[in-house]
Amino acid sequence: MARAKTEAGGRCHNDGALIGCQGAAVLLRGSVPLCQFCEDSSSSLKRLPVRRVRPADPLGDLRRLQQRRRRIEDELDQLVHAAYLAGHSYGEVGLVLGVSRQAVRQRHLRG
């Protein structure tokens, strides 16, 4: 199917209004641009046809994603530290994160 740019400048219809929205539209559901998260979350729009689109500003989208990633990693560091201070072991934290206790210590241990 042919790729098309979104009329919304490559931004998701829910950008800034829905928690979890990734911002960059990857498809059009009818004429509504959506990111993958909103597409996966949407139920009322499922009857409309889908067209995949290219991001309008891939470097800008990467920049925004990297900024969000840093904020998430900072929050993750804080929560791991809080869990440790609350008496949870690195092994318990590792089980939640799906990594080994050694990986938790290497990634999150503060000096």
Backbone bond lengths (Angstrom), bond angles and torsions (degrees), N, CA, C in turn:
res aa  C-N    CA-C-N  psi(-1)  N-CA   C-N-CA  omega(-1)  CA-C   N-CA-C  phi
1 M - - - 1.448 - - 1.531 108.96 -
2 A 1.292 118.42 142.89 1.469 122.77 -176.56 1.519 110.84 -68.41
3 R 1.320 114.87 142.95 1.458 120.19 177.36 1.519 109.11 -84.06
4 A 1.329 116.07 148.87 1.463 120.17 -179.55 1.517 109.06 -140.20
5 K 1.311 116.12 148.83 1.461 120.20 174.62 1.515 108.33 -81.09
6 T 1.337 115.74 150.00 1.453 118.49 177.18 1.512 109.43 -83.22
7 E 1.334 115.30 150.94 1.452 119.66 177.74 1.519 110.74 -73.43
8 A 1.317 118.04 -15.90 1.458 121.99 -178.30 1.523 111.20 -89.83
9 G 1.325 118.27 22.38 1.459 120.73 178.19 1.507 113.86 69.08
10 G 1.313 117.55 25.57 1.451 120.82 177.61 1.512 114.52 83.00
11 R 1.334 118.22 9.23 1.461 121.15 -179.43 1.528 109.84 -100.22
12 C 1.314 116.27 146.49 1.453 122.78 178.09 1.528 110.23 -65.57
13 H 1.288 116.24 145.76 1.461 123.15 177.88 1.532 111.21 -55.98
14 N 1.342 117.43 -33.07 1.468 122.60 -177.10 1.524 113.70 -96.25
15 D 1.331 118.53 7.50 1.463 122.60 -175.47 1.523 110.83 -51.70
16 G 1.329 116.19 121.36 1.458 122.15 178.28 1.515 114.40 83.64
17 A 1.324 118.96 -9.69 1.457 121.51 -176.86 1.523 113.06 -108.35
18 L 1.319 117.66 -15.89 1.452 121.14 -175.33 1.522 109.45 -127.16
19 I 1.320 116.23 125.09 1.461 120.39 178.51 1.519 108.54 -63.72
20 G 1.312 116.59 127.91 1.460 121.92 -178.88 1.512 113.27 100.98
21 C 1.332 116.75 -14.82 1.463 120.49 179.30 1.527 108.66 -59.95
22 Q 1.324 116.56 132.62 1.454 121.73 -177.61 1.514 112.65 -86.21
23 G 1.325 117.50 -10.13 1.458 121.29 174.59 1.515 114.99 87.82
24 A 1.308 118.25 -49.26 1.466 121.28 -175.57 1.526 110.17 -86.68
25 A 1.326 116.37 119.40 1.467 120.75 179.87 1.524 110.05 -69.17
26 V 1.328 115.46 134.96 1.464 120.86 177.31 1.520 111.41 -115.06
27 L 1.335 117.00 -9.22 1.448 120.12 179.25 1.517 110.08 -156.91
28 L 1.311 114.14 162.24 1.457 120.93 173.22 1.514 107.46 -109.82
29 R 1.319 117.48 126.03 1.457 122.36 173.89 1.523 104.16 -102.82
30 G 1.344 115.96 98.57 1.461 120.53 -167.35 1.519 106.75 70.09
31 S 1.319 116.71 -116.81 1.466 120.05 175.26 1.522 111.52 -110.13
32 V 1.338 117.28 10.54 1.462 122.58 -176.52 1.520 109.78 -95.78
33 P 1.366 118.36 115.28 1.468 120.19 177.77 1.529 110.62 -74.98
34 L 1.333 116.85 133.34 1.460 121.53 -178.46 1.522 111.11 -135.56
35 C 1.348 115.90 146.14 1.464 120.68 169.56 1.529 107.35 -81.05
36 Q 1.326 117.74 172.42 1.459 120.26 -177.60 1.519 111.25 -64.98
37 F 1.352 118.37 -38.46 1.459 121.47 179.55 1.532 110.77 -59.72
38 C 1.345 115.71 -49.15 1.469 119.57 -178.26 1.520 111.09 -67.44
39 E 1.311 117.58 -34.26 1.466 121.01 175.46 1.524 109.51 -62.43
40 D 1.330 116.93 -45.25 1.460 120.75 -179.37 1.528 111.49 -67.36
41 S 1.342 116.89 -30.12 1.465 121.86 -177.09 1.524 112.94 -86.60
42 S 1.308 116.93 -19.44 1.462 121.70 -172.08 1.523 111.51 -76.66
43 S 1.307 116.20 139.54 1.461 119.34 173.71 1.523 110.92 -121.70
44 S 1.328 117.52 -36.22 1.460 120.22 -175.57 1.524 112.47 -72.68
45 L 1.350 117.98 -21.41 1.461 120.47 -178.10 1.525 113.02 -94.77
46 K 1.317 118.81 -0.95 1.460 122.46 -172.90 1.529 113.65 -61.64
47 R 1.316 117.95 -20.98 1.466 119.90 -177.99 1.524 112.90 -78.74
48 L 1.322 118.14 -16.04 1.464 121.42 -177.19 1.530 110.64 -83.15
49 P 1.321 118.87 152.01 1.472 121.46 179.85 1.532 111.66 -68.80
50 V 1.335 116.15 153.56 1.460 122.50 -177.45 1.519 110.14 -109.37
51 R 1.338 116.86 136.54 1.470 122.95 170.25 1.525 106.81 -130.29
52 R 1.313 117.11 127.16 1.467 121.76 176.83 1.525 109.20 -73.64
53 V 1.337 116.19 143.98 1.464 120.84 179.25 1.524 109.71 -128.38
54 R 1.304 116.17 157.30 1.462 121.60 174.37 1.518 108.62 -89.33
55 P 1.329 117.48 144.18 1.459 118.80 174.88 1.529 109.73 -59.34
56 A 1.331 116.80 138.75 1.463 121.16 -179.83 1.530 111.12 -70.44
57 D 1.329 116.26 -31.69 1.462 121.02 -176.89 1.527 109.16 -138.13
58 P 1.341 118.07 77.79 1.460 119.62 -174.96 1.524 114.02 -59.41
59 L 1.339 118.33 -38.76 1.472 118.85 179.49 1.523 111.16 -68.95
60 G 1.314 116.86 -39.32 1.463 120.11 176.19 1.521 111.08 -63.66
61 D 1.340 116.38 -40.95 1.460 120.35 177.74 1.524 110.74 -63.95
62 L 1.329 116.92 -40.45 1.473 120.47 176.81 1.525 111.21 -62.76
63 R 1.330 115.87 -42.22 1.464 120.85 178.90 1.528 110.92 -60.16
64 R 1.344 116.20 -47.15 1.468 120.54 179.67 1.525 111.30 -64.33
65 L 1.319 116.72 -40.66 1.458 120.91 178.61 1.526 110.69 -63.92
66 Q 1.322 117.64 -41.49 1.458 121.72 178.81 1.528 110.68 -63.77
67 Q 1.329 117.52 -39.12 1.471 120.89 177.48 1.529 110.39 -63.92
68 R 1.340 116.19 -43.96 1.468 119.36 177.41 1.513 110.95 -63.09
69 R 1.341 116.02 -40.03 1.462 120.86 179.61 1.527 111.11 -60.56
70 R 1.339 116.51 -42.98 1.472 119.90 178.28 1.521 111.25 -62.22
71 R 1.350 116.48 -42.88 1.468 119.70 179.19 1.524 110.80 -63.28
72 I 1.330 117.06 -41.46 1.462 121.03 179.14 1.520 110.54 -65.26
73 E 1.339 117.43 -43.08 1.460 120.42 179.02 1.523 111.30 -63.92
74 D 1.339 117.67 -38.31 1.470 120.71 176.57 1.526 110.43 -63.14
75 E 1.321 116.36 -43.94 1.465 120.36 178.77 1.527 110.47 -64.70
76 L 1.315 117.26 -40.30 1.459 121.63 177.81 1.529 110.80 -61.23
77 D 1.333 116.89 -44.77 1.466 120.80 176.70 1.527 110.87 -57.13
78 Q 1.318 116.98 -45.05 1.465 121.30 -179.38 1.529 111.40 -63.80
79 L 1.325 116.69 -42.05 1.465 119.77 -179.20 1.526 112.24 -69.72
80 V 1.316 117.33 -37.50 1.466 120.29 176.38 1.520 109.26 -63.38
81 H 1.310 116.86 -44.08 1.472 121.43 178.82 1.534 110.00 -62.67
82 A 1.331 117.68 -43.37 1.467 121.48 179.26 1.531 110.86 -63.46
83 A 1.341 116.83 -40.65 1.464 120.21 178.73 1.528 110.36 -63.31
84 Y 1.323 116.26 -41.29 1.475 120.50 178.65 1.529 110.54 -64.09
85 L 1.336 116.75 -44.46 1.468 120.51 178.55 1.527 112.02 -64.77
86 A 1.330 116.46 -27.40 1.464 121.20 178.54 1.528 112.07 -80.94
87 G 1.332 116.54 0.72 1.455 119.99 174.82 1.520 115.76 102.50
88 H 1.321 117.26 2.31 1.463 119.72 178.27 1.528 109.68 -82.13
89 S 1.317 115.58 143.51 1.460 119.82 -179.17 1.521 110.25 -81.54
90 Y 1.340 115.27 162.35 1.460 119.40 174.77 1.528 110.54 -63.53
91 G 1.324 116.97 -28.83 1.463 120.73 176.04 1.522 111.56 -64.23
92 E 1.355 116.51 -43.26 1.472 120.09 177.87 1.530 110.89 -64.33
93 V 1.317 115.40 -43.41 1.466 120.06 179.16 1.527 109.54 -63.01
94 G 1.324 116.63 -41.92 1.461 121.03 178.76 1.514 112.45 -60.45
95 L 1.343 117.08 -39.03 1.467 120.04 177.36 1.532 110.78 -60.65
96 V 1.331 116.18 -42.51 1.471 120.29 179.39 1.526 110.47 -64.93
97 L 1.329 116.99 -41.13 1.468 121.31 -176.87 1.526 113.28 -84.38
98 G 1.326 116.68 -11.64 1.456 119.94 -179.96 1.517 113.71 77.65
99 V 1.348 115.98 29.09 1.466 121.68 178.43 1.526 109.09 -133.92
100 S 1.308 117.32 170.31 1.462 121.41 179.15 1.528 110.71 -75.12
101 R 1.334 116.16 161.18 1.471 119.62 176.82 1.521 110.64 -62.44
102 Q 1.349 115.99 -33.18 1.465 119.48 177.84 1.532 110.47 -64.19
103 A 1.315 116.91 -40.92 1.464 120.84 178.75 1.523 110.52 -63.68
104 V 1.336 116.95 -39.03 1.471 120.08 177.88 1.520 109.74 -63.03
105 R 1.314 117.17 -46.39 1.473 120.46 -179.21 1.525 111.24 -63.03
106 Q 1.328 117.05 -44.98 1.472 119.93 -178.77 1.519 111.71 -64.41
107 R 1.310 116.73 -39.35 1.469 120.58 -174.46 1.530 112.61 -82.03
108 H 1.328 117.19 -35.20 1.462 120.31 -168.24 1.522 115.49 -116.60
109 L 1.328 118.29 -8.11 1.466 119.89 -177.16 1.504 109.89 -68.36
110 R 1.318 115.21 127.93 1.479 119.67 179.85 1.512 108.91 -99.83
111 G 1.333 114.54 139.40 1.452 119.58 -175.95 1.469 117.03 -81.77
